[in-house]
């Protein structure tokens, strides 16, 4: 069983899209979390910064690459990995990595707009009557079950 972790912080490097050797989309970036406290005068001071290497795969990688930029405030949930490394001249260290299951904007610190990605069916249904697209509140057909742009929507 892997250790799960949720981290709130800022994207510290430009997210780098890539592909695995088998062709799966990937995305990697470094993330920083700052811990603050009040000093004796009541002013906030940064105490420590933790650094994480974040890796995303498949649709999460593609959607995150289209949505995220360096400096964005994000929430990352995933599996924690600690990796020891040895560098030049015998230097040793520890890398903290997160294999992301979910990445999203931290809405305490900004606003975001969500765009749902429509999924296509692998095969056409046998009964065409059952395959009627859902309609929005204005009666306009939509491909994902949500009301068409500009249509009246019921608030949460």
Secondary structure as the mmCIF struct_conf table of DSSP 4:
data_model
#
loop_
_struct_conf.conf_type_id
_struct_conf.id
_struct_conf.beg_label_comp_id
_struct_conf.beg_label_asym_id
_struct_conf.beg_label_seq_id
_struct_conf.end_label_comp_id
_struct_conf.end_label_asym_id
_struct_conf.end_label_seq_id
HELX_LH_PP_P HELX_LH_PP_P1 UNK A 2 UNK A 2
STRN STRN1 UNK A 3 UNK A 11
BEND BEND1 UNK A 13 UNK A 13
STRN STRN2 UNK A 16 UNK A 19
TURN_TY1_P TURN_TY1_P1 UNK A 21 UNK A 22
STRN STRN3 UNK A 25 UNK A 38
TURN_TY1_P TURN_TY1_P2 UNK A 40 UNK A 41
BEND BEND2 UNK A 42 UNK A 42
STRN STRN4 UNK A 44 UNK A 57
HELX_RH_AL_P HELX_RH_AL_P1 UNK A 58 UNK A 67
TURN_TY1_P TURN_TY1_P3 UNK A 70 UNK A 71
STRN STRN5 UNK A 73 UNK A 86
HELX_RH_3T_P HELX_RH_3T_P1 UNK A 88 UNK A 90
STRN STRN6 UNK A 92 UNK A 105
TURN_TY1_P TURN_TY1_P4 UNK A 107 UNK A 108
BEND BEND3 UNK A 109 UNK A 109
HELX_LH_PP_P HELX_LH_PP_P2 UNK A 116 UNK A 121
BEND BEND4 UNK A 122 UNK A 123
BEND BEND5 UNK A 126 UNK A 126
TURN_TY1_P TURN_TY1_P5 UNK A 128 UNK A 128
HELX_RH_3T_P HELX_RH_3T_P2 UNK A 129 UNK A 131
HELX_LH_PP_P HELX_LH_PP_P3 UNK A 132 UNK A 134
STRN STRN7 UNK A 135 UNK A 135
TURN_TY1_P TURN_TY1_P6 UNK A 137 UNK A 138
BEND BEND6 UNK A 139 UNK A 139
STRN STRN8 UNK A 141 UNK A 141
BEND BEND7 UNK A 143 UNK A 146
HELX_LH_PP_P HELX_LH_PP_P4 UNK A 147 UNK A 148
TURN_TY1_P TURN_TY1_P7 UNK A 149 UNK A 150
BEND BEND8 UNK A 151 UNK A 151
#
